[in-house]
Amino acid sequence: MDRQDPARERVHFERIAKRRGKLYWAERTAAGRRRRDIRSGLLATAAAAGLGDDARILDVGCGIADYTMPFARRTGATVIGIDVAPSLLARARPSAPRNVRLVAANVEALPFATHAFDAVIGHAVLHHLRLDRAIPEMLRVLRPGGRFCFAEPNLLNPQVFVERTVPFIGRWLENSPGETAFTRWGLRRTLGRYGLVDLAIRPFDFLYPLTPAPLVPMVERVGRVLERTPLVAEIAGSLLVSARKR
């Protein structure tokens, strides 16, 4: 079976959620939750700027909606979260606000009309997907001029590099069998093939999830400086992708 087959990803994440409640170990710490707030804010700024409450936004690979909920609260738009694993969505539905709708769907065959959304977003999802199948489908449902915004792991970050290149560490951290990571220029080259315009990819995130809670504000401030520092910024933990459909 293809390592990034959606059915295989579904089995992996349903097993993880059943065992520990959260999909990622980082979500269980104060610093991890602060990272979530920062990321949802960055995605809201990139994807929803200028959009009104009548906007429709697709959140791809939303899992248990840890990022969908804060994003929806920030924007006021209608947010449709999709995931290939129905049991994950069932966990999230009871706490979903009125402007969030959760749908079980395969990103390679989305059950939505062409040009149905004003923006397509996702957190740490592209690196799980067969991009040659998923991106054309995401762009099909995105209207002309709509925003395409994602936060993804940066392969140049030392921890991310070790996780993705040393198999036993990836298994210990419960990474899925098919997940990878991106370099900034490699991801730019890949996305550029699909005709996206105004494509910008920048490294961000020096707030490590195991940072002790009292130190989070200080580390966050230092991180913002490092994100603006040439060369040092390239080893940040994540990449923020912002583009527009022609």
VENDA-V602934 format. One record per residue. RES is the residue in one letter. PHI is phi in whole degrees, -180 to 180 (999 if undefined). PSI is psi in whole degrees, 0 to 359 (999 if undefined). Layout:
RES | PHI | PSI
RES | PHI | PSI
//
This chain:
M | 999 | 141
D | -56 | 131
R | -62 | 335
Q | -107 | 20
D | -63 | 132
P | -55 | 325
A | -65 | 322
R | -69 | 320
E | -64 | 320
R | -60 | 313
V | -60 | 316
H | -61 | 309
F | -74 | 329
E | -66 | 323
R | -67 | 317
I | -63 | 313
A | -64 | 323
K | -67 | 323
R | -79 | 320
R | -127 | 1
G | 84 | 320
K | -107 | 154
L | -84 | 332
Y | -130 | 138
W | -58 | 328
A | -66 | 339
E | -73 | 352
R | -95 | 3
T | -116 | 160
A | -62 | 317
A | -66 | 322
G | -64 | 320
R | -70 | 325
R | -67 | 321
R | -59 | 319
R | -62 | 317
D | -64 | 319
I | -63 | 314
R | -66 | 318
S | -65 | 326
G | -67 | 319
L | -64 | 317
L | -66 | 321
A | -63 | 317
T | -64 | 317
A | -74 | 322
A | -96 | 327
A | -110 | 2
A | -60 | 126
G | 86 | 355
L | -92 | 143
G | -90 | 182
D | -67 | 346
D | -88 | 2
A | -71 | 152
R | -118 | 126
I | -125 | 133
L | -100 | 123
D | -104 | 111
V | -89 | 134
G | 65 | 48
C | -77 | 345
G | 60 | 235
I | -93 | 18
A | 67 | 27
D | -58 | 326
Y | -98 | 334
T | -62 | 315
M | -63 | 306
P | -64 | 327
F | -63 | 314
A | -63 | 321
R | -65 | 327
R | -75 | 330
T | -101 | 324
G | 80 | 352
A | -74 | 165
T | -78 | 122
V | -113 | 122
I | -101 | 111
G | -95 | 131
I | -120 | 149
D | -154 | 151
V | -77 | 347
A | -107 | 103
P | -60 | 327
S | -67 | 331
L | -68 | 317
L | -65 | 325
A | -62 | 327
R | -67 | 326
A | -86 | 332
R | -56 | 318
P | -60 | 333
S | -106 | 9
A | -72 | 132
P | -70 | 173
R | -64 | 333
N | -93 | 14
V | -117 | 132
R | -127 | 133
L | -113 | 128
V | -131 | 130
A | -76 | 120
A | -160 | 152
N | -94 | 124
V | -62 | 342
E | -81 | 352
A | -151 | 75
L | -74 | 138
P | -88 | 47
F | -131 | 155
A | -70 | 157
T | -60 | 136
H | 64 | 31
A | -80 | 344
F | -125 | 149
D | -87 | 340
A | -155 | 150
V | -124 | 127
I | -131 | 170
G | -174 | 151
H | -116 | 118
A | 51 | 50
V | -123 | 325
L | -57 | 325
H | -74 | 357
H | -98 | 352
L | -104 | 156
R | -82 | 96
L | -63 | 328
D | -66 | 341
R | -102 | 324
A | -79 | 317
I | -65 | 314
P | -58 | 325
E | -73 | 320
M | -63 | 319
L | -72 | 332
R | -61 | 317
V | -86 | 355
L | -91 | 133
R | -71 | 157
P | -56 | 133
G | 86 | 353
G | -71 | 158
R | -90 | 146
F | -128 | 105
C | -136 | 129
F | -143 | 153
A | -115 | 126
E | -134 | 155
P | -68 | 143
N | -97 | 116
L | -63 | 338
L | -80 | 349
N | -69 | 132
P | -55 | 315
Q | -67 | 315
V | -60 | 318
F | -60 | 314
V | -65 | 316
E | -57 | 320
R | -88 | 346
T | -114 | 346
V | -112 | 102
P | -55 | 318
F | -69 | 332
I | -71 | 318
G | -59 | 319
R | -67 | 320
W | -62 | 323
L | -84 | 1
E | 64 | 35
N | -65 | 151
S | -74 | 157
P | -59 | 330
G | -102 | 1
E | -78 | 149
T | -133 | 205
A | -155 | 172
F | -125 | 151
T | -93 | 157
R | -61 | 313
W | -73 | 327
G | -66 | 317
L | -68 | 323
R | -61 | 317
R | -63 | 317
T | -64 | 310
L | -69 | 329
G | -63 | 337
R | -69 | 342
Y | -99 | 11
G | 80 | 14
L | -68 | 145
V | -119 | 169
D | 51 | 39
L | -78 | 120
A | -130 | 134
I | -133 | 121
R | -131 | 143
P | -73 | 145
F | -154 | 167
D | 90 | 97
F | -115 | 11
L | -89 | 103
Y | -76 | 138
P | -59 | 336
L | -92 | 10
T | -60 | 128
P | -57 | 142
A | -53 | 317
P | -64 | 339
L | -94 | 354
V | -57 | 311
P | -59 | 319
M | -67 | 314
V | -64 | 324
E | -63 | 317
R | -65 | 316
V | -63 | 320
G | -60 | 322
R | -64 | 326
V | -68 | 315
L | -63 | 326
E | -64 | 338
R | -99 | 4
T | -96 | 117
P | -53 | 146
L | 71 | 307
V | -60 | 321
A | -59 | 333
E | -66 | 343
I | -102 | 14
A | -59 | 162
G | -72 | 336
S | -141 | 167
L | -122 | 130
L | -99 | 120
V | -106 | 128
S | -136 | 127
A | -152 | 176
R | -138 | 141
K | -77 | 132
R | -60 | 999
//
